[in-house]
Amino acid sequence: MTVQEHFARYGPFARNLLAYAASEAAAKASRLLVVVAVARTMDAAAIGVAAAALAASDILKALTENGAVQRIIAAPKAELEATCRTARRIFTVWCLGLFLLQASVAGLLLASGGSVTVSVLILVLAGEYLFMPAGLVQVALAMREGKLRQTAAISAGQVVGANFMCVVLAILWPGPLALVLPRLMSAPIWLIAVRRLRPWRPDRSQPAAPLAPFLRFGWAVLGVEVVKALRLQADKLLVGLLLGAESLGLYFMAFNAGLGLANSFSVAFATVLYPHLCGSDDRANALQRALFLAVGIIAPVVILQSLAAPYYVPLLFGEQWADLSHVVSILCLAAIPGVIWSAAAQWLRAENRPEIEFLATAAMTVALIANTALMAPHGLEALAWGYLAVATITQLGAALRPLATALKPKLVEA
């Protein structure tokens, strides 16, 4: 079967996946340019300071994923406007609260004698929350209506724009702020674009939806996103605490050049799969086809990237970073079980069972934090092998039961 026949068979899902994969690939490729620029203009300690601020900010940013977007995507047509009105109120209160929380974290860090630079960086990153409430309902409506290729393009435009700003600042004004300030500068780009893509204003003649269903669904989604952020960022904070800023800078570089690039497909897959499952009359069939397509694409690409790491790492970053190539090769491979778990997690959300995803993600996070604490003293390569082993065992183990339940009727028919 040709590539064209495959995409014709899988229809809109394949086209949307391709759009988001291209968006994530563009974002990660431009991020790679940032890594190249900072590798040649900044030392590992300065990179480590910025990495600490970004990791702390990304953990707090996970609190924006409170399930309200998913409620809009899945809402019955008759309840859509009421759902949007309640969601907008939630977004406004929530994002303002997160801005104040992150500003407080920066203030507390400074008051307790922490790094002034890290405190300023965390405060700068908090400014993103002020732009988000005015565009999140529009994004959810666009995704509900199948405008995933357009939302993918907007997301890519924002990230690529921010990354090119990073490159310019890293060359002209090397320092940790060069990695952080563009995140804030690119937020208005996203806001203007999503409001033009899918205009929406609240219809005040319609009553707002009850808050209780948002809370019942949202607490588990929020918990999942927080522990997911901890899973992705806590290892960096631990490496910084245990091994210092220079080792954190090296690990940050390896993670972005390895799993950060390969994991972009998994992010794209999860983004596209949830609305696809919600809009499907046969979720088991939709899940099966989507999973086979995703694994068929990601597995060979990740393996090729892993094999190529010893060649592209010194070529792109410079010979002084050549020793990181083995760590990059190992971390790449963790993207494969990540895609399989993403399929199971999105099916659980579509089935209104996010609490199971939350428990599984929490267990994975604890296991990966324990791996970092145990393996970090033995060096970055040992840490990478431990990360790969733990990620593979926990993610495939957690995915087994949901996928078996979802696909059992199809397997029996086959």
C-alpha positions as CSV (number, residue, x, y, z in Angstrom):
1,M,0.0,0.0,0.0
2,T,1.4,3.4,-1.0
3,V,1.7,6.4,1.3
4,Q,-1.1,8.1,-0.5
5,E,-3.4,5.0,-0.1
6,H,-2.6,4.9,3.6
7,F,-3.6,8.5,4.1
8,A,-6.7,8.1,2.0
9,R,-7.7,5.1,4.2
10,Y,-7.2,7.0,7.5
11,G,-8.8,10.1,6.2
12,P,-9.1,13.3,8.2
13,F,-7.3,11.9,11.2
14,A,-4.2,11.2,9.1
15,R,-4.2,14.7,7.6
16,N,-4.7,16.3,11.0
17,L,-1.9,14.1,12.4
18,L,0.4,15.1,9.6
19,A,-0.4,18.8,10.2
20,Y,0.3,18.6,13.9
21,A,3.4,16.4,13.4
22,A,4.7,19.0,10.9
23,S,3.9,21.7,13.4
24,E,5.7,19.9,16.2
25,A,8.6,19.0,13.9
26,A,9.0,22.7,12.9
27,A,8.8,23.7,16.5
28,K,11.4,21.2,17.6
29,A,13.7,21.8,14.5
30,S,13.6,25.5,15.4
31,R,14.3,24.6,19.0
32,L,17.3,22.7,17.7
33,L,18.6,25.9,16.2
34,V,18.3,27.5,19.7
35,V,20.2,24.6,21.2
36,V,22.9,25.0,18.5
37,A,23.1,28.8,19.1
38,V,23.4,28.5,22.9
39,A,25.9,25.6,22.6
40,R,28.1,27.9,20.7
41,T,27.5,31.2,22.6
42,M,26.8,30.2,26.3
43,D,28.4,27.9,28.8
44,A,26.7,24.9,30.4
45,A,26.2,26.7,33.7
46,A,24.2,29.6,32.1
47,I,22.1,27.1,30.2
48,G,21.5,25.3,33.4
49,V,20.1,28.5,35.1
50,A,17.7,29.0,32.2
51,A,16.7,25.3,32.2
52,A,15.9,25.5,35.9
53,A,13.6,28.5,35.4
54,L,11.9,26.9,32.3
55,A,11.4,23.6,34.2
56,A,9.8,25.3,37.2
57,S,7.6,27.4,34.9
58,D,6.5,24.4,32.8
59,I,5.5,22.5,35.9
60,L,3.2,25.5,36.9
61,K,2.0,25.9,33.4
62,A,0.6,22.4,33.5
63,L,-2.1,23.8,35.8
64,T,-3.7,25.6,32.8
65,E,-4.8,22.1,31.6
66,N,-8.0,22.0,33.7
67,G,-10.2,20.0,31.4
68,A,-12.3,22.9,30.2
69,V,-11.1,22.6,26.6
70,Q,-12.0,19.0,26.5
71,R,-15.5,19.8,27.9
72,I,-16.0,22.2,24.9
73,I,-14.8,19.7,22.4
74,A,-17.1,16.9,23.8
75,A,-20.2,19.1,24.6
76,P,-23.5,18.3,22.8
77,K,-24.5,20.9,20.3
78,A,-27.4,22.1,22.4
79,E,-25.2,22.7,25.4
80,L,-22.2,24.2,23.5
81,E,-22.8,28.0,24.1
82,A,-23.5,27.4,27.8
83,T,-20.4,25.3,28.1
84,C,-18.3,28.0,26.4
85,R,-19.6,30.7,28.8
86,T,-18.7,28.7,31.9
87,A,-15.3,27.7,30.4
88,R,-14.4,31.3,29.6
89,R,-15.1,32.2,33.3
90,I,-12.9,29.3,34.4
91,F,-10.1,30.3,32.1
92,T,-10.1,33.9,33.3
93,V,-10.1,33.2,37.0
94,W,-7.7,30.3,36.6
95,C,-5.1,32.1,34.5
96,L,-5.1,35.2,36.6
97,G,-4.6,32.9,39.7
98,L,-1.7,31.2,38.0
99,F,-0.1,34.5,37.2
100,L,-0.2,35.5,40.8
101,L,1.0,32.1,41.9
102,Q,4.0,32.1,39.7
103,A,4.8,35.7,40.6
104,S,4.6,34.6,44.3
105,V,7.0,31.7,43.6
106,A,9.5,34.2,42.1
107,G,9.1,36.5,45.1
108,L,9.5,33.7,47.6
109,L,12.6,32.4,45.9
110,L,14.1,35.8,45.9
111,A,13.1,36.4,49.6
112,S,14.6,33.1,50.7
113,G,18.0,34.0,49.2
114,G,17.6,32.2,45.9
115,S,19.0,33.2,42.6
116,V,17.9,36.7,41.5
117,T,18.3,35.7,37.9
118,V,16.1,32.6,38.2
119,S,13.5,34.7,40.1
120,V,13.4,37.3,37.3
121,L,13.1,34.6,34.7
122,I,10.2,32.9,36.5
123,L,8.4,36.3,36.8
124,V,8.9,37.0,33.0
125,L,7.4,33.6,32.1
126,A,4.4,34.3,34.3
127,G,3.3,37.0,31.8
128,E,2.1,34.3,29.4
129,Y,-0.9,33.7,31.5
130,L,-2.3,37.2,30.9
131,F,-2.8,36.4,27.2
132,M,-4.4,33.0,27.5
133,P,-8.0,33.5,28.7
134,A,-9.0,35.6,25.7
135,G,-8.1,32.8,23.3
136,L,-8.7,29.4,24.8
137,V,-12.4,29.1,24.0
138,Q,-11.6,30.0,20.4
139,V,-9.0,27.2,20.3
140,A,-11.3,24.6,21.7
141,L,-14.1,25.6,19.2
142,A,-11.7,25.4,16.3
143,M,-10.5,21.9,17.4
144,R,-14.1,20.8,17.8
145,E,-14.9,21.9,14.3
146,G,-12.0,20.0,12.8
147,K,-9.7,23.0,12.2
148,L,-6.8,21.2,13.5
149,R,-4.5,22.0,10.6
150,Q,-5.1,25.7,11.2
151,T,-4.5,25.4,15.0
152,A,-1.4,23.4,14.2
153,A,-0.1,26.1,12.0
154,I,-0.8,28.8,14.6
155,S,1.0,26.7,17.3
156,A,4.0,26.2,15.0
157,G,4.1,29.9,14.1
158,Q,4.2,30.9,17.7
159,V,6.9,28.4,18.7
160,V,9.0,28.9,15.7
161,G,8.8,32.7,16.1
162,A,9.8,32.4,19.7
163,N,12.7,30.1,18.9
164,F,14.1,32.4,16.1
165,M,13.9,35.2,18.6
166,C,15.9,33.0,21.0
167,V,18.6,32.4,18.4
168,V,18.9,36.2,17.7
169,L,19.1,37.1,21.4
170,A,21.5,34.2,22.1
171,I,23.9,35.6,19.5
172,L,23.5,39.3,20.2
173,W,22.9,39.1,24.0
174,P,24.0,35.7,25.4
175,G,22.5,34.9,28.8
176,P,19.7,33.0,30.4
177,L,17.1,35.7,29.5
178,A,17.6,35.0,25.8
179,L,16.0,31.5,26.4
180,V,13.0,32.9,28.3
181,L,12.0,36.3,27.0
182,P,10.8,35.1,23.6
183,R,8.2,32.9,25.3
184,L,6.5,36.1,26.5
185,M,7.1,38.0,23.3
186,S,5.4,35.3,21.2
187,A,2.2,35.1,23.3
188,P,0.4,38.0,21.5
189,I,1.1,36.2,18.1
190,W,-0.9,33.2,19.3
191,L,-3.8,35.3,20.7
192,I,-4.3,37.4,17.6
193,A,-4.2,34.3,15.4
194,V,-6.7,32.1,17.3
195,R,-9.2,35.0,17.6
196,R,-9.1,35.5,13.8
197,L,-9.3,31.8,13.1
198,R,-12.5,31.2,15.1
199,P,-14.2,34.4,16.3
200,W,-16.4,33.9,19.4
201,R,-18.2,36.2,21.8
202,P,-20.4,35.0,24.7
203,D,-24.1,35.0,24.1
204,R,-25.4,36.5,27.3
205,S,-29.0,35.5,26.5
206,Q,-27.9,31.9,27.1
207,P,-27.4,30.6,30.7
208,A,-24.0,29.4,31.8
209,A,-23.5,25.7,32.2
210,P,-23.3,24.3,35.8
211,L,-19.8,24.2,37.3
212,A,-20.0,20.8,38.8
213,P,-19.4,18.7,35.6
214,F,-16.3,20.8,34.9
215,L,-15.0,20.0,38.4
216,R,-15.7,16.3,38.2
217,F,-14.0,15.9,34.9
218,G,-11.4,18.6,35.4
219,W,-9.7,17.5,38.6
220,A,-8.4,14.3,37.1
221,V,-7.3,16.1,33.9
222,L,-5.6,18.8,35.9
223,G,-3.9,16.1,38.1
224,V,-2.7,14.3,35.0
225,E,-1.2,17.4,33.4
226,V,0.6,18.4,36.6
227,V,2.1,15.0,37.2
228,K,3.0,14.8,33.5
229,A,4.8,18.0,33.8
230,L,6.6,16.7,36.9
231,R,7.5,13.6,34.9
232,L,9.0,15.7,32.2
233,Q,10.6,18.4,34.3
234,A,11.4,17.0,37.8
235,D,14.3,15.0,36.6
236,K,16.0,18.3,35.4
237,L,15.4,20.0,38.7
238,L,16.8,16.9,40.5
239,V,19.9,16.8,38.3
240,G,20.5,20.5,39.0
241,L,20.2,19.9,42.8
242,L,22.3,16.8,42.8
243,L,24.9,17.6,40.2
244,G,24.9,21.4,39.8
245,A,24.1,23.9,37.0
246,E,26.7,22.6,34.6
247,S,25.5,19.0,34.6
248,L,21.9,20.3,34.3
249,G,22.9,22.3,31.3
250,L,24.4,19.2,29.7
251,Y,21.3,17.1,30.5
252,F,19.1,19.9,29.2
253,M,21.0,19.9,25.9
254,A,20.9,16.1,25.6
255,F,17.1,15.9,26.4
256,N,16.2,18.6,23.8
257,A,18.4,17.0,21.1
258,G,17.1,13.5,21.9
259,L,13.7,12.9,23.5
260,G,12.6,16.5,23.0
261,L,12.8,16.1,19.3
262,A,11.4,12.6,19.0
263,N,8.7,13.2,21.6
264,S,7.2,15.9,19.3
265,F,5.3,13.3,17.4
266,S,3.7,11.9,20.6
267,V,2.5,15.4,21.5
268,A,1.0,15.8,18.1
269,F,-0.7,12.4,18.2
270,A,-2.3,13.1,21.6
271,T,-3.6,16.5,20.5
272,V,-5.3,15.1,17.4
273,L,-6.5,11.8,18.8
274,Y,-8.9,13.1,21.5
275,P,-11.2,15.1,19.2
276,H,-11.0,12.3,16.7
277,L,-12.2,9.8,19.2
278,C,-14.9,12.1,20.5
279,G,-16.3,12.6,17.0
280,S,-16.1,8.9,16.0
281,D,-19.1,6.5,16.0
282,D,-16.8,3.5,16.4
283,R,-14.1,4.5,18.9
284,A,-12.4,1.1,19.0
285,N,-11.9,1.1,15.3
286,A,-10.7,4.7,15.3
287,L,-8.3,3.9,18.1
288,Q,-6.9,0.8,16.4
289,R,-6.3,2.6,13.1
290,A,-4.8,5.6,14.8
291,L,-2.4,3.6,16.9
292,F,-1.2,1.4,14.1
293,L,-0.6,4.5,11.9
294,A,1.3,6.3,14.7
295,V,3.5,3.5,15.7
296,G,4.2,2.7,12.0
297,I,5.4,6.2,11.5
298,I,7.3,7.0,14.8
299,A,9.2,3.7,15.4
300,P,11.4,3.8,12.2
301,V,11.9,7.6,12.6
302,V,13.0,7.4,16.2
303,I,15.3,4.4,15.5
304,L,16.9,6.3,12.7
305,Q,17.4,9.4,14.9
306,S,19.0,7.3,17.6
307,L,21.5,5.7,15.2
308,A,22.3,9.1,13.7
309,A,22.9,10.9,17.0
310,P,26.7,10.2,17.1
311,Y,27.0,12.1,13.7
312,Y,24.6,15.0,14.1
313,V,25.4,16.0,17.7
314,P,29.0,17.0,17.1
315,L,28.2,18.4,13.7
316,L,25.5,20.7,15.0
317,F,26.7,21.6,18.5
318,G,30.5,21.4,18.1
319,E,33.0,18.7,19.0
320,Q,33.0,19.7,22.7
321,W,29.5,18.2,22.9
322,A,30.4,14.9,21.1
323,D,30.3,12.9,24.4
324,L,26.6,13.7,24.7
325,S,25.7,11.7,21.6
326,H,25.3,8.4,23.5
327,V,22.9,10.0,25.9
328,V,21.0,11.5,23.0
329,S,20.8,8.1,21.3
330,I,19.3,6.5,24.4
331,L,16.8,9.2,25.2
332,C,15.4,9.1,21.6
333,L,14.0,5.6,22.1
334,A,11.7,6.6,25.0
335,A,9.4,8.3,22.4
336,I,8.1,4.9,21.2
337,P,6.4,3.7,24.4
338,G,5.3,7.3,24.9
339,V,3.1,7.1,21.7
340,I,1.5,3.9,22.8
341,W,0.6,5.3,26.3
342,S,-0.7,8.5,24.6
343,A,-3.2,6.4,22.7
344,A,-4.4,4.7,25.9
345,A,-4.6,8.0,27.8
346,Q,-6.7,9.8,25.1
347,W,-9.1,6.8,24.9
348,L,-9.5,7.0,28.7
349,R,-10.4,10.7,28.5
350,A,-12.8,10.1,25.6
351,E,-14.5,7.5,27.8
352,N,-14.8,10.0,30.6
353,R,-12.3,8.1,32.8
354,P,-9.4,10.5,33.3
355,E,-9.0,9.4,36.9
356,I,-7.4,6.2,35.7
357,E,-5.0,8.2,33.5
358,F,-4.2,10.3,36.5
359,L,-3.3,7.3,38.7
360,A,-1.1,5.7,36.0
361,T,0.6,9.0,35.3
362,A,1.3,9.6,39.0
363,A,2.9,6.1,39.3
364,M,5.1,6.8,36.2
365,T,6.2,10.1,37.6
366,V,7.2,8.6,41.0
367,A,9.1,5.9,39.2
368,L,11.0,8.4,37.0
369,I,11.8,10.7,39.9
370,A,13.2,7.7,41.8
371,N,15.3,6.7,38.8
372,T,16.8,10.2,38.6
373,A,17.7,10.2,42.3
374,L,19.3,6.8,42.1
375,M,21.0,7.0,38.8
376,A,22.2,10.7,38.6
377,P,25.3,10.1,40.8
378,H,26.4,7.5,38.3
379,G,26.5,9.9,35.4
380,L,24.3,11.1,32.6
381,E,24.5,7.9,30.5
382,A,23.4,5.7,33.4
383,L,20.6,8.2,34.0
384,A,19.5,8.0,30.4
385,W,19.5,4.2,30.4
386,G,17.4,4.2,33.6
387,Y,15.0,6.8,32.1
388,L,14.5,4.6,29.0
389,A,13.9,1.4,31.1
390,V,11.5,3.0,33.5
391,A,9.6,4.9,30.8
392,T,9.2,1.8,28.7
393,I,8.1,-0.5,31.6
394,T,5.7,2.0,33.2
395,Q,4.1,3.3,30.0
396,L,3.6,0.0,28.3
397,G,2.4,-1.5,31.5
398,A,-0.1,1.3,32.1
399,A,-1.3,1.1,28.4
400,L,-1.9,-2.6,28.4
401,R,-5.2,-2.8,30.2
402,P,-7.0,0.2,28.6
403,L,-5.9,-0.8,25.1
404,A,-6.9,-4.4,25.7
405,T,-10.3,-3.3,26.9
406,A,-10.8,-0.8,24.0
407,L,-9.6,-3.2,21.2
408,K,-10.9,-6.5,22.5
409,P,-14.1,-6.4,20.3
410,K,-11.9,-5.7,17.2
411,L,-9.4,-8.4,18.1
412,V,-12.2,-10.9,18.6
413,E,-13.8,-10.0,15.2
414,A,-10.4,-10.4,13.6
